[in-house]
Amino acid sequence: MKSKADIHVNGGFKLPFWNKFAYGIGSIPYGIKDGGFSYFVLIYYSQVLGLPAQYVGLALFIAMLFDAISDPLIGYWSDNIRSPMGRRHPFMYAAALPIAISYYFLWIPPTSLSDTQLFLWLLILSIGIRTLITLYEVPSSALSAEMTNDYDERTSILSYRQSFAWIGGTLIGSIGLAFFLVPTDTIERGIMNVSGYQSFGLVASIAIFICIMISALGTHRMIPYLRKAPEKSAMSIKRTFSEIFETLSDKSFIAIFLTTLVGATATGLSAGLNYYINNFFWEFTTEQVSLLQISVIISALFALFIGPWASRKWGKKRTAIGMGIIAFSTTPMPVALRLMGVMPDNGDPILFPIIFMLALVDLTLIICFLALGQSMVADVVEASELRTKRRSEGVLFASITFARKFSQGSGVMIASIMLAIIEFPRQLSPGEIPSENIYNLGLIYAPTLFIIWTFMLFMLSRYKIDRDTHAKNVAILSDKA
């Protein structure tokens, strides 16, 4: 007879709150890493340290090329490793300290480096951090498909994961803006404060380590009830890559992979230019930018409940497409309206409340959209198992992790190229940038986002697994067990 814990892990029942909470906490390290790379790295290395923006974009792009090899291999390794701690937890424990240390050094490059030396510093640490975060994030993400096979419960636990990722990353960013990236007697704008970035890096690194350990320890008791690795067999490089490609050839997975690839590109682009838009386009104060970060936390809390509710009512695909149409039209809309002369002028008391409310709605729907996307990946696991006779959670989630990292890095690279195209001045504070550069920033930002996100929703429409299909897949696998 199955134990209560076994039923919770592998059956269609609701998971205890603590399991969801610990699993959700595990997404904060990725959120911190992602927030740092998406929001701060470009502006820190370019505007503050003076490295040309295209150099920053190139370093991040080269680092992404390493992900193309490391991510699926780590996923495959995680699916097949045999250890007393199961398939996922050995990686989670092993990655905790190295991630924290390498992330800290990202923010403290030696002084007096040449552009070439600063570029190499950024490149080497970017490769190291991204590889180490894969070593943790892929096995951790793969747990979602093992903890439950229930269609709706997967959306619930992945809503926790997405919400915590946004909350954790945003809290660290807000702390950085409120307490570290602050003006001094010699620095008028906090975003130009070098020592502030260094303090931010220390706090963020400590938070990364603590959250990984909480999640690993909090889900440790589930290890005996999770899926076991397959029996050992003769392996070769050819067989490894053959099995990886076979797993990834599922049509619904290809649809969600391309959706992630395109959507994360737009997200990376938006994030890379976020502080440019808020600080230079809208000319918000540091306090106002901090408040915008707080709106993310509110949105994440809303999304924790709205996403699962909507998914139960309308299904994952329909809900995701509907939310995506609204959210991804809202993001570039204020910038487009400013270009048409409709939005209030900078400094007008009503401007910030408008942007705040739009951001609140937009981010709530985006977080729901991302949770639904990951839940759809989890549902591919059973479809893939029926086709390949293998459980490949690690490979599937590794590919999604790669798509997110590659595209978000590509987005930041595109953002850096866009800044170079419009010849956006470096090492100048808001208010000192010529109005022509500000106008061109908005002109290239809004339509680019709208076009990319429209293509993303088209990709999502090709996904085929619905509630009934998933139920049939689970039933067939249960009969064969």
PLY file of the C-alpha trace (Angstrom):
ply
format ascii 1.0
element vertex 481
property float x
property float y
property float z
element edge 480
property int vertex1
property int vertex2
end_header
0.00 0.00 0.00
1.22 3.48 -0.82
2.09 5.82 1.99
0.45 9.18 2.37
3.63 10.83 1.18
3.77 8.58 -1.89
0.21 9.50 -2.82
0.98 13.18 -2.48
4.06 12.92 -4.64
2.84 10.75 -7.48
-0.93 10.97 -7.42
-3.56 13.50 -8.39
-3.92 15.06 -4.95
-3.13 18.48 -3.56
0.35 18.86 -2.18
0.88 20.18 1.36
1.53 23.90 1.61
5.06 23.39 2.95
6.09 21.37 -0.11
4.82 24.10 -2.42
6.42 26.81 -0.32
9.85 25.13 -0.23
9.66 24.39 -3.93
8.67 27.98 -4.65
11.54 29.38 -2.56
13.86 27.45 -4.85
13.09 29.77 -7.75
14.40 32.87 -5.97
18.08 32.22 -6.86
17.19 32.14 -10.57
15.08 35.25 -10.08
18.01 37.05 -8.44
20.43 35.95 -11.15
17.96 36.80 -13.88
17.12 40.19 -12.39
20.78 41.06 -12.03
21.65 40.11 -15.59
18.49 41.54 -17.12
18.19 44.82 -15.23
21.57 45.76 -13.77
24.44 44.22 -15.76
23.97 46.30 -18.92
23.53 49.60 -17.15
26.30 48.84 -14.59
28.98 47.71 -17.00
28.04 50.24 -19.71
26.75 53.43 -18.08
28.66 53.15 -14.79
31.90 51.34 -15.63
32.09 52.70 -19.18
32.33 49.43 -21.15
30.71 49.97 -24.58
27.21 48.52 -24.62
27.98 46.28 -27.59
30.85 44.70 -25.61
28.42 43.87 -22.80
26.00 42.32 -25.26
28.79 40.30 -26.91
30.00 38.90 -23.57
26.49 37.76 -22.67
25.95 36.28 -26.13
29.17 34.23 -26.01
28.21 32.95 -22.56
24.89 31.80 -24.01
26.64 29.66 -26.59
28.03 27.54 -23.76
24.48 26.99 -22.54
23.56 25.30 -25.82
25.81 22.38 -24.83
25.77 22.42 -21.03
22.01 22.73 -20.46
20.75 19.58 -22.23
23.70 17.54 -20.96
23.03 18.56 -17.36
19.36 17.75 -17.88
20.20 14.33 -19.27
22.68 13.71 -16.45
20.01 14.67 -13.91
17.52 12.25 -15.48
19.92 9.32 -15.34
22.10 9.78 -12.25
21.77 7.15 -9.51
22.55 8.27 -5.97
21.26 7.84 -2.40
19.76 11.34 -2.70
17.89 10.60 -5.93
18.20 12.31 -9.29
17.78 16.01 -8.43
19.05 16.89 -4.96
22.76 16.10 -5.43
22.94 18.87 -8.03
20.96 21.31 -5.90
23.27 20.92 -2.90
26.46 20.95 -4.96
25.63 24.19 -6.81
24.65 26.38 -3.84
27.99 27.80 -2.70
29.71 28.09 -6.12
26.77 30.08 -7.53
26.83 32.50 -4.60
30.59 33.08 -4.80
30.72 33.61 -8.56
27.71 35.94 -8.50
29.40 38.10 -5.86
32.54 38.54 -7.97
30.45 39.68 -10.95
29.87 42.98 -9.14
33.41 43.65 -7.96
35.66 43.83 -11.04
39.16 45.10 -10.23
39.62 48.81 -10.72
41.63 50.30 -13.61
40.82 47.49 -16.05
41.00 48.25 -19.74
37.91 47.70 -21.88
39.33 44.36 -23.07
40.11 43.21 -19.53
36.70 44.29 -18.24
35.09 42.46 -21.16
36.97 39.26 -20.27
36.04 39.59 -16.60
32.36 39.86 -17.53
32.62 37.03 -20.06
34.31 34.51 -17.75
31.97 35.17 -14.83
28.90 35.12 -17.07
29.85 31.68 -18.38
30.53 30.40 -14.88
27.36 31.79 -13.33
25.09 30.60 -16.14
26.56 27.08 -16.07
26.29 26.83 -12.30
22.73 28.16 -12.26
21.86 25.44 -14.79
23.39 22.83 -12.50
20.86 23.92 -9.87
17.86 25.22 -11.81
17.34 22.31 -14.20
17.09 19.54 -11.54
15.08 21.86 -9.31
12.60 22.71 -12.09
12.28 19.07 -13.08
10.88 18.26 -9.63
7.56 19.87 -10.63
6.67 17.02 -12.99
7.60 14.43 -10.34
5.82 15.98 -7.36
2.38 15.49 -8.94
0.84 14.40 -12.24
-2.39 16.34 -11.62
-3.21 18.82 -14.42
-4.33 21.66 -12.12
-1.99 20.96 -9.20
1.00 21.41 -11.50
-0.20 24.88 -12.36
-0.57 25.62 -8.66
2.95 24.57 -7.67
4.48 26.30 -10.69
2.56 29.44 -9.79
4.36 29.33 -6.46
7.62 28.93 -8.31
7.04 31.83 -10.71
5.65 34.09 -8.01
8.58 33.47 -5.68
11.05 34.01 -8.52
9.57 37.44 -9.20
9.11 38.33 -5.54
12.60 37.26 -4.52
14.36 38.86 -7.45
12.34 42.04 -7.05
12.89 42.30 -3.30
16.64 42.07 -3.78
16.46 44.63 -6.57
14.32 46.94 -4.45
16.69 46.61 -1.52
19.52 47.48 -3.87
17.74 50.56 -5.17
16.52 51.70 -1.77
19.64 51.12 0.33
22.67 50.70 -1.93
22.09 52.43 -5.29
21.51 55.76 -3.61
22.88 59.26 -4.24
25.95 60.45 -2.33
27.65 63.79 -1.86
29.53 63.22 -5.13
27.03 61.04 -7.03
23.73 62.68 -7.93
21.95 59.59 -9.29
21.98 56.34 -7.31
22.18 54.15 -10.41
25.72 55.54 -10.97
26.95 54.43 -7.51
29.72 51.84 -8.00
30.06 50.86 -4.34
26.29 50.42 -4.19
26.41 47.71 -6.86
29.13 45.93 -4.90
27.04 45.92 -1.70
24.06 44.74 -3.72
26.14 41.84 -5.07
27.07 40.70 -1.57
23.49 40.71 -0.28
22.20 38.99 -3.43
24.85 36.26 -3.20
23.98 35.47 0.42
20.28 35.32 -0.49
21.02 32.91 -3.35
22.82 30.48 -1.05
20.18 30.60 1.68
17.25 30.07 -0.70
18.88 27.11 -2.46
19.50 25.42 0.86
15.96 26.08 2.11
14.48 24.56 -1.05
16.82 21.56 -1.12
16.26 20.79 2.57
12.52 21.55 2.34
11.99 19.01 -0.45
14.57 16.50 0.81
11.98 14.35 2.60
10.27 13.69 -0.75
13.33 11.94 -2.21
12.19 8.35 -1.43
8.91 8.95 -3.30
10.27 10.65 -6.42
10.94 8.86 -9.70
13.99 6.61 -9.79
16.68 6.71 -12.45
16.49 4.04 -15.17
18.62 0.93 -14.97
22.24 1.42 -15.92
23.05 0.73 -19.57
25.95 1.20 -21.92
26.22 4.88 -22.76
27.98 6.78 -25.51
28.03 10.36 -26.73
26.06 9.30 -29.80
23.37 7.56 -27.74
23.17 10.45 -25.28
22.49 13.04 -27.96
20.21 10.66 -29.85
18.00 10.24 -26.78
18.06 14.00 -26.09
16.92 14.82 -29.63
14.26 12.11 -29.53
12.86 13.56 -26.32
12.80 17.10 -27.71
11.06 16.17 -30.96
7.57 16.18 -29.41
5.41 18.64 -31.38
3.78 20.22 -28.34
7.18 20.60 -26.71
8.55 22.29 -29.83
5.63 24.73 -29.68
6.24 25.63 -26.02
10.01 25.75 -26.60
9.63 28.25 -29.45
7.12 30.20 -27.37
9.67 30.43 -24.57
12.48 31.27 -26.99
10.62 34.15 -28.59
8.91 35.38 -25.43
12.07 35.40 -23.35
13.82 37.40 -26.07
11.19 40.10 -25.67
11.41 39.84 -21.88
15.19 40.21 -21.99
14.90 43.17 -24.33
12.30 44.81 -22.10
14.31 44.11 -18.95
17.56 45.30 -20.49
15.97 48.63 -21.33
13.77 48.83 -18.22
15.99 51.18 -16.28
16.64 53.23 -19.39
12.89 53.66 -19.87
12.19 54.43 -16.21
15.22 56.65 -15.56
15.76 58.35 -18.91
12.45 58.12 -20.81
10.07 58.81 -17.90
12.73 60.44 -15.69
11.36 58.80 -12.55
13.20 59.34 -9.29
15.02 56.51 -7.53
12.15 56.33 -5.03
9.59 55.99 -7.83
11.62 53.25 -9.54
11.73 51.44 -6.19
7.94 51.68 -5.93
7.60 50.20 -9.40
9.63 47.26 -8.13
7.16 46.87 -5.26
4.35 46.59 -7.82
6.03 43.37 -9.01
5.60 41.85 -5.55
1.90 42.75 -5.49
1.50 41.32 -9.00
3.22 38.08 -8.02
0.86 37.62 -5.07
-2.16 38.18 -7.33
-0.76 35.75 -9.91
-0.34 33.05 -7.25
-4.15 32.73 -7.11
-5.38 34.10 -10.46
-3.33 31.74 -12.67
-4.48 28.44 -11.12
-8.10 29.68 -10.91
-8.19 30.72 -14.56
-6.48 27.51 -15.66
-9.10 25.37 -13.88
-11.84 27.38 -15.58
-10.54 27.66 -19.15
-7.54 25.34 -19.46
-3.88 26.24 -19.72
-3.52 27.10 -23.40
-6.64 29.27 -23.73
-5.87 31.09 -20.49
-2.26 31.72 -21.49
-3.17 33.09 -24.92
-5.90 35.34 -23.51
-3.66 36.72 -20.79
-0.80 37.11 -23.24
-2.84 39.23 -25.66
-3.72 41.67 -22.88
-0.34 41.71 -21.13
1.87 42.01 -24.18
-0.21 44.83 -25.63
-0.07 46.74 -22.35
3.73 46.74 -21.94
4.71 48.98 -24.89
1.46 50.96 -24.88
2.50 53.86 -22.55
5.69 54.44 -24.54
3.74 54.41 -27.83
1.21 56.87 -26.38
4.01 59.20 -25.28
5.40 59.21 -28.81
1.94 60.25 -30.03
1.84 63.04 -27.44
-0.99 61.52 -25.39
0.77 60.69 -22.11
1.32 63.40 -19.43
4.67 65.18 -19.43
7.52 63.98 -17.24
7.11 65.35 -13.74
3.32 65.53 -13.99
1.89 64.09 -10.72
-0.48 61.77 -12.60
2.20 60.13 -14.78
3.63 57.80 -12.16
0.23 56.47 -10.91
-0.72 55.64 -14.52
2.49 53.72 -15.14
2.22 52.00 -11.76
-1.32 50.72 -12.37
-0.53 49.55 -15.90
2.56 47.75 -14.61
0.48 46.07 -11.89
-2.01 44.60 -14.37
0.64 43.79 -16.94
2.98 41.95 -14.58
0.18 39.95 -12.94
-0.79 38.54 -16.32
2.82 37.97 -17.40
3.61 35.96 -14.26
0.45 33.89 -14.78
1.48 33.35 -18.40
4.93 32.10 -17.41
3.56 29.71 -14.77
1.10 28.27 -17.27
3.89 27.81 -19.78
6.00 25.81 -17.33
2.96 23.76 -16.34
2.44 22.91 -20.01
6.06 21.69 -20.17
5.34 19.40 -17.20
2.38 17.92 -19.10
4.67 17.07 -22.01
6.57 14.68 -19.70
3.87 11.96 -19.84
3.36 12.42 -23.58
7.11 12.06 -24.10
7.25 8.99 -21.84
4.57 7.26 -23.90
6.50 7.95 -27.08
10.08 7.29 -25.92
9.55 4.92 -22.96
11.72 7.26 -20.82
11.05 9.83 -18.09
12.93 12.91 -19.27
11.90 15.77 -16.99
15.48 17.00 -16.78
16.02 17.18 -20.53
12.69 18.91 -21.14
13.13 21.52 -18.42
16.81 21.98 -19.32
15.76 22.93 -22.83
13.25 25.43 -21.49
15.89 26.81 -19.11
18.27 27.16 -22.05
15.59 28.89 -24.12
14.95 31.35 -21.29
18.62 32.07 -20.70
19.51 32.23 -24.38
16.62 34.45 -25.32
16.86 36.76 -22.32
20.56 37.11 -23.00
19.73 37.70 -26.66
17.21 40.29 -25.56
19.84 42.13 -23.54
22.21 41.88 -26.49
19.52 43.30 -28.80
18.94 46.07 -26.26
22.66 46.90 -26.29
22.66 46.97 -30.11
19.60 49.23 -30.10
21.36 51.63 -27.73
24.36 51.65 -30.05
22.16 52.24 -33.13
20.49 55.30 -31.63
23.87 56.43 -30.25
22.57 56.65 -26.70
25.17 58.59 -24.67
27.14 56.77 -21.95
27.99 57.92 -18.43
25.38 60.70 -18.45
22.64 61.15 -15.88
18.89 61.54 -16.62
18.12 65.07 -17.74
21.44 65.32 -19.55
20.44 63.06 -22.47
19.40 64.94 -25.66
15.66 64.75 -26.38
16.34 63.22 -29.80
18.00 60.19 -28.18
15.09 59.81 -25.76
12.55 59.92 -28.60
14.51 57.36 -30.62
14.68 55.07 -27.58
10.88 54.98 -27.37
10.52 54.72 -31.15
12.60 51.55 -31.36
11.39 50.03 -28.06
7.59 49.88 -28.42
7.11 48.39 -31.92
9.92 45.87 -31.47
8.29 44.42 -28.34
4.85 44.29 -29.93
6.08 42.42 -33.02
8.10 39.85 -31.03
5.30 39.08 -28.59
2.71 38.70 -31.37
4.91 36.05 -32.97
5.26 34.35 -29.57
1.49 33.94 -29.18
1.31 32.40 -32.64
3.88 29.79 -31.54
1.84 28.99 -28.42
-1.24 28.30 -30.54
0.54 25.17 -31.90
0.57 23.46 -28.47
-1.82 20.46 -28.46
-2.04 18.94 -24.95
-5.26 19.84 -23.11
-6.83 18.52 -19.93
-8.42 15.48 -21.59
-5.27 14.56 -23.51
-3.19 14.74 -20.35
-5.69 12.62 -18.40
-5.55 9.93 -21.10
-1.73 9.93 -21.05
-1.63 9.55 -17.26
-4.23 6.76 -17.37
-2.30 4.79 -20.01
0.93 5.08 -18.04
-0.85 4.01 -14.85
-2.20 0.90 -16.57
1.30 -0.01 -17.76
2.90 0.52 -14.34
0 1
1 2
2 3
3 4
4 5
5 6
6 7
7 8
8 9
9 10
10 11
11 12
12 13
13 14
14 15
15 16
16 17
17 18
18 19
19 20
20 21
21 22
22 23
23 24
24 25
25 26
26 27
27 28
28 29
29 30
30 31
31 32
32 33
33 34
34 35
35 36
36 37
37 38
38 39
39 40
40 41
41 42
42 43
43 44
44 45
45 46
46 47
47 48
48 49
49 50
50 51
51 52
52 53
53 54
54 55
55 56
56 57
57 58
58 59
59 60
60 61
61 62
62 63
63 64
64 65
65 66
66 67
67 68
68 69
69 70
70 71
71 72
72 73
73 74
74 75
75 76
76 77
77 78
78 79
79 80
80 81
81 82
82 83
83 84
84 85
85 86
86 87
87 88
88 89
89 90
90 91
91 92
92 93
93 94
94 95
95 96
96 97
97 98
98 99
99 100
100 101
101 102
102 103
103 104
104 105
105 106
106 107
107 108
108 109
109 110
110 111
111 112
112 113
113 114
114 115
115 116
116 117
117 118
118 119
119 120
120 121
121 122
122 123
123 124
124 125
125 126
126 127
127 128
128 129
129 130
130 131
131 132
132 133
133 134
134 135
135 136
136 137
137 138
138 139
139 140
140 141
141 142
142 143
143 144
144 145
145 146
146 147
147 148
148 149
149 150
150 151
151 152
152 153
153 154
154 155
155 156
156 157
157 158
158 159
159 160
160 161
161 162
162 163
163 164
164 165
165 166
166 167
167 168
168 169
169 170
170 171
171 172
172 173
173 174
174 175
175 176
176 177
177 178
178 179
179 180
180 181
181 182
182 183
183 184
184 185
185 186
186 187
187 188
188 189
189 190
190 191
191 192
192 193
193 194
194 195
195 196
196 197
197 198
198 199
199 200
200 201
201 202
202 203
203 204
204 205
205 206
206 207
207 208
208 209
209 210
210 211
211 212
212 213
213 214
214 215
215 216
216 217
217 218
218 219
219 220
220 221
221 222
222 223
223 224
224 225
225 226
226 227
227 228
228 229
229 230
230 231
231 232
232 233
233 234
234 235
235 236
236 237
237 238
238 239
239 240
240 241
241 242
242 243
243 244
244 245
245 246
246 247
247 248
248 249
249 250
250 251
251 252
252 253
253 254
254 255
255 256
256 257
257 258
258 259
259 260
260 261
261 262
262 263
263 264
264 265
265 266
266 267
267 268
268 269
269 270
270 271
271 272
272 273
273 274
274 275
275 276
276 277
277 278
278 279
279 280
280 281
281 282
282 283
283 284
284 285
285 286
286 287
287 288
288 289
289 290
290 291
291 292
292 293
293 294
294 295
295 296
296 297
297 298
298 299
299 300
300 301
301 302
302 303
303 304
304 305
305 306
306 307
307 308
308 309
309 310
310 311
311 312
312 313
313 314
314 315
315 316
316 317
317 318
318 319
319 320
320 321
321 322
322 323
323 324
324 325
325 326
326 327
327 328
328 329
329 330
330 331
331 332
332 333
333 334
334 335
335 336
336 337
337 338
338 339
339 340
340 341
341 342
342 343
343 344
344 345
345 346
346 347
347 348
348 349
349 350
350 351
351 352
352 353
353 354
354 355
355 356
356 357
357 358
358 359
359 360
360 361
361 362
362 363
363 364
364 365
365 366
366 367
367 368
368 369
369 370
370 371
371 372
372 373
373 374
374 375
375 376
376 377
377 378
378 379
379 380
380 381
381 382
382 383
383 384
384 385
385 386
386 387
387 388
388 389
389 390
390 391
391 392
392 393
393 394
394 395
395 396
396 397
397 398
398 399
399 400
400 401
401 402
402 403
403 404
404 405
405 406
406 407
407 408
408 409
409 410
410 411
411 412
412 413
413 414
414 415
415 416
416 417
417 418
418 419
419 420
420 421
421 422
422 423
423 424
424 425
425 426
426 427
427 428
428 429
429 430
430 431
431 432
432 433
433 434
434 435
435 436
436 437
437 438
438 439
439 440
440 441
441 442
442 443
443 444
444 445
445 446
446 447
447 448
448 449
449 450
450 451
451 452
452 453
453 454
454 455
455 456
456 457
457 458
458 459
459 460
460 461
461 462
462 463
463 464
464 465
465 466
466 467
467 468
468 469
469 470
470 471
471 472
472 473
473 474
474 475
475 476
476 477
477 478
478 479
479 480
